[in-house]
Amino acid sequence: MKYLVQIDFKSDGPFGEEKFKEKEDLAKSINNEPGVIWKIWTENAETKESGGVYLFESKETAQKFLEMHSARLKSYGFDNIRAKIFEVHEKLSLINKAPITVCQKKHSQKND
């Protein structure tokens, strides 16, 4: 079973291209975290919010990542972190074209 982690927090930025330049190395490093299948980065400059949605191989890897990443965000000065872990209902998600099996195949090939 796959698990989704949703994280968001108040942020004064950066956003857009400036954020890309600042966070590119972090984005690459997230690919090496145990259990991570993919991440979607989220931001809203108008409401000053940042975050992400992650897909994990297991509840255990999702929980470990969430603990580590929450501590990292706090070390950056973010203190209003909202986070949740959800089980993914794969059959229903696939009806709506969720990239679960496509990413799973790519992820397993990467680790072979």
C-alpha positions as CSV (number, residue, x, y, z in Angstrom):
1,M,0.0,0.0,0.0
2,K,1.2,3.5,-0.8
3,Y,1.0,6.5,1.6
4,L,0.6,10.1,0.8
5,V,2.2,12.9,2.9
6,Q,0.8,16.4,2.7
7,I,2.8,19.2,4.3
8,D,2.2,23.0,4.2
9,F,3.4,26.0,6.1
10,K,3.4,29.8,6.0
11,S,6.4,31.1,4.1
12,D,7.6,34.5,2.9
13,G,9.2,32.8,0.0
14,P,11.1,32.6,-2.2
15,F,8.6,31.5,-4.9
16,G,8.8,30.7,-8.5
17,E,12.1,30.7,-10.3
18,E,13.9,32.1,-7.2
19,K,12.7,29.1,-5.2
20,F,13.9,26.8,-8.0
21,K,17.4,28.2,-7.9
22,E,17.5,28.0,-4.1
23,K,15.9,24.5,-3.6
24,E,17.1,22.6,-6.7
25,D,19.7,20.6,-4.7
26,L,17.2,19.9,-1.9
27,A,14.7,18.6,-4.6
28,K,17.4,16.3,-5.9
29,S,18.3,15.0,-2.5
30,I,14.7,14.1,-1.7
31,N,14.9,11.5,-4.5
32,N,17.4,9.6,-2.3
33,E,15.2,9.5,0.8
34,P,14.1,6.0,1.7
35,G,10.6,5.2,0.4
36,V,10.1,8.3,-1.6
37,I,8.4,7.6,-5.0
38,W,7.7,11.2,-6.0
39,K,7.0,14.7,-4.7
40,I,4.9,17.6,-6.0
41,W,6.1,21.0,-4.7
42,T,3.3,23.4,-3.8
43,E,3.4,27.2,-3.3
44,N,1.0,30.1,-3.2
45,A,2.8,33.5,-3.2
46,E,-0.5,35.4,-2.6
47,T,-1.3,33.5,0.6
48,K,2.4,33.1,1.5
49,E,2.3,29.3,1.7
50,S,4.6,26.5,0.6
51,G,4.7,22.8,1.0
52,G,4.5,19.5,-0.9
53,V,2.6,16.3,-1.5
54,Y,4.7,13.1,-1.4
55,L,4.1,9.5,-2.3
56,F,5.8,6.8,-0.2
57,E,6.2,3.1,-0.5
58,S,5.1,2.4,3.1
59,K,3.7,4.1,6.2
60,E,7.0,3.6,8.0
61,T,9.0,5.5,5.4
62,A,6.4,8.2,5.2
63,Q,6.5,8.7,9.0
64,K,10.3,8.7,9.2
65,F,10.5,11.2,6.4
66,L,7.8,13.4,8.0
67,E,9.7,13.5,11.3
68,M,13.0,14.3,9.6
69,H,11.5,16.9,7.3
70,S,9.5,18.6,10.0
71,A,12.7,19.0,12.0
72,R,14.5,20.4,9.0
73,L,11.7,22.9,8.4
74,K,11.8,24.0,12.0
75,S,15.6,24.5,11.7
76,Y,14.8,26.9,8.7
77,G,12.6,28.9,11.0
78,F,9.2,27.6,10.0
79,D,7.0,26.9,13.0
80,N,3.4,26.6,11.7
81,I,3.9,23.2,9.9
82,R,0.7,21.3,9.1
83,A,1.2,17.7,8.0
84,K,-0.9,14.6,7.5
85,I,-0.3,11.0,6.3
86,F,-3.0,9.3,4.3
87,E,-3.4,5.8,2.9
88,V,-3.8,5.9,-0.9
89,H,-6.8,4.1,-2.3
90,E,-5.0,2.8,-5.4
91,K,-8.0,1.4,-7.3
92,L,-10.0,4.5,-7.1
93,S,-7.0,6.8,-7.7
94,L,-6.1,4.9,-10.9
95,I,-9.6,5.6,-12.2
96,N,-8.7,9.2,-12.0
97,K,-5.3,8.7,-13.7
98,A,-3.1,9.0,-10.6
99,P,0.5,8.2,-11.5
100,I,0.8,5.4,-9.0
101,T,1.7,2.5,-11.2
102,V,3.7,4.5,-13.8
103,C,5.9,6.0,-11.0
104,Q,6.1,2.7,-9.2
105,K,7.6,1.1,-12.3
106,K,10.0,3.9,-12.9
107,H,11.0,4.0,-9.2
108,S,11.6,0.2,-9.1
109,Q,13.7,0.4,-12.3
110,K,15.8,3.2,-10.8
111,N,16.6,1.0,-7.8
112,D,17.5,-2.1,-9.8
